[in-house]
């Protein structure tokens, strides 16, 4: 797993920043809005989170620059996570290539201004290339973050 980042996205579980409780139906509607499908080796797979739903990137078949485009847009090379799990009704966990995707989660919060998103990313310290840590986002703003970057802990 040296080239994967573990990501956890949790909806509105931080009481410090909660304006009101969001019911399960609303949380389900949020998660439904980011679901997708991908075809791989002639099989179709359901996705709990599809990055194309958050920031669409047009990629032509056989485009030699596709990785540059997707990394610039999402922070990782693919629009789907390698492994995805629903932890509970408020939380999903997914793996991405090399980096976490905090900027993508910030954009997701901008698109869903009434929902507070708690996002955590963990990387193997040997390959850390991007800030990792825990973030709280609301309406495109960072409410709280604890970042570990090259083994230096910072708070904002």
C-alpha positions, 0 to 999 in steps of 0.5 A: 500500500505504499502508493495509496492514501487512505481518505475518510469523509464524514458528514456533520459529526462535529458538534463544535461546528454544527448549526443544526442536525442533518437527518439521515435522508439529507445525508443519503441525498448528499452521498447519492449526489457523489456516487458514480459508476466506472467500467474497468476490464469490461466490468461496471463497478458502483462508486461511493464517490466519483470525482468527476461528479465534483470537478468534471475533467474532460479527457480524450481517449489516448490523451498523453496528458490525462494524468496532468489534468486529473492531478491538477483538478483532483489531486490524484490521477483517477476519478475513482478510488481504488477501494471504497467502503461505507463505514456508517450512514455518515462516513465513507472511506476510500483509497486514492493514488499517492495523495489525499484530496483535501482541495477536492473535498473543499470544492465538495463543501463549496457545492454543498454549503449547508453540510459540514464535512470532516475529512481525514487523509493518511499516507505512509510517511515514506512517500508523503508528497502532499499535506495530510491530516484532518480538515473540517470544511463548510461552504467552501471554507476551512473551519479547522485543520490539523496538517502533518506535512513531512512530519511537521505538525501545524494547526490553523 
